[in-house]
């Protein structure tokens, strides 16, 4: 069957019409749920700014909930038509300010941070979670992990002391059931510090799972847990 030029144009238009749907339904294998210690962030950046709501509590803050592939790759910016709609999460703002604070400068209200995380990472999970569900999932995972409690219960406290990396990993493993990924930073005194913790989560954003792949991170065998 011969196709006329008009038929080809129509087929191409139909293909373009369904392309966004294909992008939105893009599969991923798991989430990295990333929690950040604020004291280390401020040491790493050598400068940080407290949000407009004031200094965050001395607790791990959410960095993000990131779709990933088992081979180490990850999708990003999956829906160019998506917009961050603050009204969708209006009832979550108080919790986000507390659990997902920004420390970037200049001081701000966190909306820019949350917008970035949604557009870059959240849009790649739209096959499972809409915008509100995405942020709700992260907040619930934060409570479920309760990292600071897990560490302090094991005698590991944010007091500028140094702890064995294996002790930190074991304390978190006891709490969540699976081995975490640990990322360290180096402060101005060249101390290796506990910076970020990576936990793996199923594609529904609800349960912790064994990590198919742990991020490669350079840490010393003993790392500092700095004050904040």
JONORLIN-V273820 format. One record per backbone hydrogen bond with DSSP energy under -1.0 kcal/mol. NH is the residue of the N-H (numbers start at 1). CO is the residue of the C=O. If there is no record, write none. Layout:
nh->NH co->CO
nh->NH co->CO
//
This chain:
nh->8 co->4
nh->9 co->5
nh->10 co->6
nh->11 co->7
nh->12 co->8
nh->13 co->9
nh->14 co->10
nh->15 co->11
nh->16 co->12
nh->17 co->13
nh->18 co->14
nh->22 co->18
nh->23 co->19
nh->24 co->20
nh->25 co->21
nh->26 co->23
nh->29 co->68
nh->30 co->68
nh->31 co->201
nh->32 co->66
nh->33 co->199
nh->34 co->64
nh->35 co->197
nh->36 co->61
nh->37 co->195
nh->41 co->37
nh->42 co->38
nh->43 co->39
nh->44 co->40
nh->45 co->41
nh->49 co->103
nh->52 co->108
nh->54 co->51
nh->59 co->57
nh->61 co->36
nh->62 co->99
nh->63 co->34
nh->64 co->34
nh->66 co->32
nh->68 co->30
nh->69 co->73
nh->72 co->69
nh->77 co->120
nh->82 co->79
nh->88 co->85
nh->89 co->86
nh->92 co->89
nh->96 co->92
nh->97 co->93
nh->98 co->94
nh->99 co->95
nh->100 co->96
nh->114 co->110
nh->115 co->111
nh->116 co->112
nh->117 co->113
nh->118 co->114
nh->119 co->115
nh->120 co->116
nh->121 co->117
nh->122 co->117
nh->123 co->118
nh->124 co->121
nh->125 co->122
nh->128 co->125
nh->129 co->125
nh->134 co->130
nh->135 co->131
nh->136 co->132
nh->137 co->133
nh->138 co->134
nh->139 co->135
nh->140 co->136
nh->141 co->137
nh->142 co->138
nh->143 co->139
nh->144 co->140
nh->145 co->141
nh->146 co->142
nh->150 co->146
nh->151 co->147
nh->152 co->148
nh->153 co->149
nh->155 co->152
nh->156 co->151
nh->159 co->157
nh->160 co->225
nh->163 co->223
nh->165 co->221
nh->168 co->164
nh->169 co->165
nh->170 co->166
nh->171 co->167
nh->172 co->168
nh->173 co->169
nh->174 co->170
nh->175 co->171
nh->176 co->172
nh->177 co->173
nh->181 co->198
nh->183 co->196
nh->185 co->193
nh->187 co->191
nh->190 co->187
nh->193 co->185
nh->194 co->224
nh->195 co->183
nh->196 co->183
nh->197 co->35
nh->198 co->181
nh->199 co->33
nh->201 co->31
nh->202 co->207
nh->205 co->202
nh->209 co->200
nh->223 co->163
nh->224 co->192
nh->225 co->161
//
